[in-house]
């Protein structure tokens, strides 16, 4: 095999007509790769002069780069949250001489291939993970490879790894309490994608809070809307067609709340009067919506800074388990939640 420039996992994979993950696992001796494939990959690697990352590390043990692989299904990168999170994390990393390497993928399977590639090529010293699933294959992979990482969010069991999280579930419970205090008894919920653990936690706490206040949850009022305002507007229009629609909506994201309020206006109703809406996130546009959105601030820039600082602490040798931090979201009361209209 001939090669122009330094051989890489990807160039070997293209030459052999296999995946980068297969090449990586073959070169690293994983037993799920057949002996025939392993020998074929090793022969190609030897011919191309490819050097395993473990061997390269003898010459270069640190990249001063941290990886952030964004799965596009789970995060709307046009949202203010993403930019604020990056601002906080990159500033903290830069002070210690680190860069943030951001990559994007279409889904979970493709994301794992990117992690495999970045690990095999020695491109980063570790990773920042966002939007954790209840059971997350990325955590399993990085633990197996003994690669440093920190999460914004956590799995269902919390794990033994380093994470920083904002208590979104408690915010859902507080949203219910606030709306019930205003006099609402018919509450609905617009959710982000259910794969994300914080979405599951918020729904569980939302349902428990309703029961705590003597309200029987109506599953027809709990809708998985998606990530965008467009998604939420469509879901809200369907909710309002029900025989007994909710008088208040609790939303997993501010973008969902904005979409819900647009749909409410389109049906001839007034958000904050006919139907109350509470968001989550306190994105910059929330104060300028019509009406200004009642929400919870998770301070995305602070979250990014804390996550980066936790990562740096793990690189400094601190045991990941003791670097788990939970922070409360701050209630921001505006004009989108009010007592229900009396008929």
C-alpha positions, 0 to 999 in steps of 0.5 A: 500500500502506498500513502501520500502523507502520514497514514491515518486510521481513516486512510487505512479504512478507505484503502481497505474498504472497512470502517475506521472503527474496524481498523482501530479495533484490529490494530489494538487487538480487540477480540471481536475482530477476526484473525484474517481481518486483523492480519490484513489491517496490520499488513496494510498499516505496516506497509503504509508506515502507520504507527499506533497511538500508544507508540506515538505517545512515546514521542508525544504524550499530550495534545493540549486539546479536548474533544467535544463531539456534537450529535446533531439529533440532540442539540440545536447548535443554533440555540444560544445555549450552545454558544454560551456553553462554548464561550465558558468552556473555551475560556477556562480551557484556554487559560490552561493552554488547552484548545477545544476541538469540536466535531459534529455527527448525525447520530449515536452510531456515527458519534462512536466512530468519531470517538474511536478515531480521535482516540486512535489518532491521539488527537485529544487528551480527553472529552467533554460530553453533553446531553447524556442518555439514561445509559450512554454508550459514550461513557462505556467506551471512554471508561473502557479506553481509560480516556479522561472525560467530563459530562454536562449532565449524567446517566441514570445512575450518576456513575463514577465519572466526573460530571456537572449538572443543573437540577432540571428536574427540580425546576420542573417540580417548581414550575408545577408548584408555581402554576398550581399556586396560580390556580391551574389544575390542567397542566401540560408538558412539552418535552425535548427528545426522550433519549436525553436523561434530563428529559426523563428526570423532568417528566418523572418529577413533573408527574410526581409534583402533579400527584403531590398537589392532588392532580391526576396526570393526563398522559395526553397532555405530556408531548415529546415535541422535539428541539425547536420552536417549530416542533413545539408549535406543531405539538401545541396546536395538537394539544389545543385541539383536545376536548379538555386542553391544558391551561398551562404548559411546562416546557423543557427548553425556552425554544419550545416555550417560544414555539408554544406561545406562537401557536397559542397566538395563532389560535386566537388565544393570548399566551400568559393570559388564556394559557400560561407557559413556563420555559427552561434555560433563560436564553437571551431572547426569552426576556424579549418574547411576547409576553416575556417568558417565565423560565429557569436560568441554567447559566450556560456560560457558567456550566461550560466553565465549570465543566472545563474546570472539572476536566482540568482537575481530572487531568491534574489527577483528582479522582473523577468520582469526587468531581460531581457537582449539582447546581440549582436552576434559578427561577426567573419570573416574567409575564408568561404565567398568570392565573387561569381565565375564569369562565 
